[in-house]
Amino acid sequence: MNPFRWVGSYTIRFLEEAGRIMILFAQTLGWIFRPPWEMREILKQMQEVGVRSFPVVVITAAFTGMVLALQSFTGFKRFGAETMVGTVVALSMTRELGPVLTGLMVSGRVGSAMAAELGTMRVTEQIDALYTLATNPIKYLIVPRFLAAIIMVPVLVIFADIIGILGGYLVSVQILGTNPTLYFRRTWNFLELNDLYIGLLKAFFFGMIIATISCYQGFSAQGGAEGVGRATTQAVVFSSLTILISNYFITALLF
């Protein structure tokens, strides 16, 4: 196959998919501000996104903070700056690793579930049945998941930041012997509210990305069980890639 034709074909396909995702995103925003809201479904999705994702996010954040402390201590020890470990852990967790790793964990756990559930509803014609009942599936199915994601992902990031800093404390103080007072003093002196705001802003956008892409993949599923599996895989892969790419641009914009 001609390489230029291959590149052009995939470029056109990518732009078509991106356009459809943006249309769904715009439709979702349009329905968010139209009452009544499905509060029971929203609370259910908040539990799914937030509460049930909490264990995996906490474990990920704890060991990330521990590894950061260990690696930072090893590097700073060469220059006699071991007391800066707390600063590195806190800034890394709040600005970058907390939001990004939380987004990736939620994408893998919740994004796949959203795509699989909606994909199953699509191939079994349950979504078509909602139209016959004069119920808009975007308002009934996507809006609750969208709201739950943009609310709960930032909440999860707050816990991830705290647990990551405490994980760094555990390794730095309890294992490597750093002064505990200096650890928290350095963390407090160098960490600014702006660092927290940047992390939460990223988490907000990551929640939108996860919900929009995952719901789109579920809505677009076709071809029975095989199609649902393909939609689930694409939801996780595309959400994760978009999170990593958008993280760079948000960081560059706010640097």
C-alpha positions in Angstrom: 0.0 0.0 0.0 1.2 3.5 -0.8 2.7 5.0 2.4 1.2 8.4 1.7 -2.2 6.9 1.1 -1.8 5.0 4.4 -0.9 8.1 6.4 -3.7 10.1 4.7 -6.2 7.4 5.4 -5.4 7.2 9.1 -5.2 11.0 9.4 -8.7 11.4 8.0 -10.0 8.6 10.2 -8.4 10.3 13.3 -9.9 13.7 12.4 -13.3 12.1 11.9 -13.1 10.4 15.3 -11.9 13.5 17.0 -14.8 15.5 15.4 -17.4 13.0 16.6 -15.9 13.1 20.1 -16.1 16.9 20.2 -19.7 16.8 19.0 -20.6 14.4 21.8 -18.7 16.6 24.3 -20.7 19.7 23.1 -24.0 17.8 23.3 -23.1 16.7 26.8 -22.3 20.2 27.9 -25.6 21.4 26.5 -27.6 18.8 28.5 -25.7 19.4 31.8 -27.5 22.7 32.4 -31.0 21.5 31.6 -33.0 20.2 34.6 -34.2 17.9 35.9 -31.0 16.0 36.7 -30.8 12.3 37.4 -29.4 12.7 40.9 -29.7 9.0 41.8 -27.7 8.1 38.8 -25.2 10.8 39.4 -24.6 9.7 43.0 -24.3 6.1 41.8 -21.6 7.1 39.2 -19.8 9.2 41.8 -19.6 6.1 44.0 -18.3 4.1 41.0 -15.7 6.7 40.0 -14.6 7.9 43.4 -15.2 5.4 46.2 -14.5 2.2 44.2 -11.4 3.7 42.6 -10.0 4.9 46.0 -8.1 1.7 46.9 -6.1 1.5 43.6 -5.4 5.2 43.6 -4.2 5.1 47.2 -1.9 2.2 46.6 -0.5 3.8 43.4 0.1 7.1 45.1 1.7 5.5 48.2 4.3 3.5 46.3 4.9 6.4 43.9 5.8 8.7 46.8 8.0 6.0 48.3 9.9 5.5 45.1 10.3 9.3 44.6 11.7 9.6 48.1 14.1 6.7 47.6 15.4 8.0 44.3 15.6 11.6 45.4 17.5 10.7 48.6 20.0 8.7 46.5 20.6 11.7 44.2 20.6 14.5 46.8 22.9 12.5 49.1 25.8 13.2 46.7 25.4 16.9 47.3 24.5 16.8 51.0 21.0 18.0 50.3 19.0 15.1 51.7 16.6 17.5 53.4 15.2 18.5 50.0 13.5 15.1 49.5 10.2 16.3 50.9 10.1 19.2 48.5 10.7 17.0 45.5 8.1 14.5 46.6 5.5 17.2 47.3 6.0 19.1 44.1 6.1 16.0 41.9 3.0 14.6 43.4 0.9 17.7 43.4 1.9 19.1 40.0 2.4 16.0 37.9 2.4 12.5 39.2 -0.7 12.8 41.4 -3.1 14.0 38.6 -1.5 11.9 35.8 -1.3 8.6 37.7 -4.8 9.1 39.1 -6.1 9.8 35.7 -4.5 6.7 34.3 -5.8 4.5 37.1 -9.3 5.9 36.7 -9.1 5.5 32.9 -8.1 1.8 33.3 -10.7 1.0 35.9 -13.7 3.3 35.3 -13.2 4.2 31.6 -13.2 0.6 30.6 -16.4 0.0 32.7 -18.2 2.9 31.1 -17.3 1.8 27.6 -18.2 -1.8 28.3 -21.6 -0.9 29.9 -22.6 1.5 27.3 -21.3 -0.7 24.5 -23.4 -3.6 25.8 -26.4 -1.3 25.9 -25.7 -0.2 22.3 -25.3 -3.7 20.8 -28.4 -5.0 22.7 -30.4 -2.0 21.4 -31.2 -0.6 24.8 -30.0 2.8 23.8 -32.3 2.8 20.8 -35.1 1.8 23.2 -34.5 5.0 25.2 -35.3 7.1 22.1 -38.6 5.3 21.7 -39.4 6.2 25.3 -38.7 9.9 24.5 -35.6 9.8 26.8 -32.4 11.3 25.5 -29.6 8.8 26.2 -27.0 11.5 26.4 -28.8 13.2 29.3 -29.7 9.9 31.0 -26.5 7.9 30.5 -23.6 10.3 29.7 -24.3 13.4 31.8 -24.3 11.5 35.1 -21.0 9.8 34.2 -19.5 13.1 33.0 -20.4 15.0 36.1 -19.2 12.1 38.4 -15.8 12.1 36.6 -15.2 15.9 36.8 -16.2 15.9 40.5 -14.5 12.8 41.8 -11.2 12.7 39.9 -10.1 16.0 41.6 -11.2 14.5 44.9 -9.1 11.4 44.2 -6.1 13.6 43.3 -6.3 15.4 46.6 -6.1 12.0 48.5 -3.3 10.8 46.1 -1.2 13.9 46.9 -1.6 13.4 50.6 -0.9 9.7 50.5 2.1 10.2 48.2 3.7 12.8 50.5 3.1 10.4 53.5 4.6 7.6 51.5 7.7 9.7 50.9 7.8 10.5 54.6 7.7 6.8 55.5 10.7 6.0 53.3 12.6 9.2 54.0 12.2 9.4 57.7 11.5 5.9 58.9 13.8 4.0 56.6 16.5 6.5 55.5 16.7 8.5 58.7 15.8 12.0 57.5 14.8 14.4 60.2 11.0 14.4 60.2 10.7 18.1 61.2 12.9 19.1 58.2 10.9 16.9 55.9 7.6 18.6 56.6 9.2 22.0 57.0 10.8 21.8 53.5 7.5 20.5 52.1 5.5 23.4 53.7 8.0 26.1 52.7 8.3 25.2 49.1 4.8 24.0 48.3 2.5 26.8 47.1 -1.3 26.9 46.6 -0.7 27.4 42.9 0.9 23.9 42.8 -2.3 22.5 44.2 -4.5 24.5 41.8 -2.5 23.3 38.8 -2.9 19.6 39.9 -6.6 20.0 40.5 -7.1 21.8 37.1 -5.4 18.9 35.4 -7.6 16.5 37.3 -10.7 18.3 36.1 -9.7 18.1 32.5 -8.6 14.5 32.9 -12.1 13.7 34.3 -13.7 15.2 31.2 -11.3 13.3 28.9 -12.0 10.0 30.5 -15.8 10.4 30.6 -16.1 11.8 27.0 -13.8 9.3 25.3 -15.1 6.3 27.2 -18.7 7.1 26.7 -18.1 7.8 23.0 -16.4 4.5 22.5 -19.3 2.7 24.2 -21.9 4.6 22.2 -20.1 3.7 19.0 -19.7 0.0 19.7 -21.0 -2.4 17.1 -20.6 -6.0 16.1 -21.7 -7.8 19.3 -19.4 -9.0 22.1 -16.3 -8.5 19.9 -17.3 -4.9 19.3 -17.8 -4.2 23.0 -14.3 -5.6 23.7 -12.8 -3.5 21.0 -14.6 -0.4 22.3 -13.4 -1.1 25.9 -9.8 -1.4 24.8 -9.9 1.7 22.6 -11.5 3.7 25.5 -8.6 2.9 27.8 -5.8 3.4 25.2 -7.2 6.6 23.8 -8.0 8.1 27.2 -4.6 7.3 28.5 -2.8 8.8 25.5 -5.0 11.9 25.6 -4.3 12.4 29.3 -0.5 12.2 28.7 -0.6 14.5 25.7 -2.9 17.0 27.3 -0.8 17.0 30.5 2.2 18.3 28.5 0.2 21.2 26.9 -1.5 22.2 30.2 1.9 22.1 31.9 3.5 24.2 29.1 0.6 26.7 29.3 0.8 27.1 33.0 4.6 26.8 33.4 
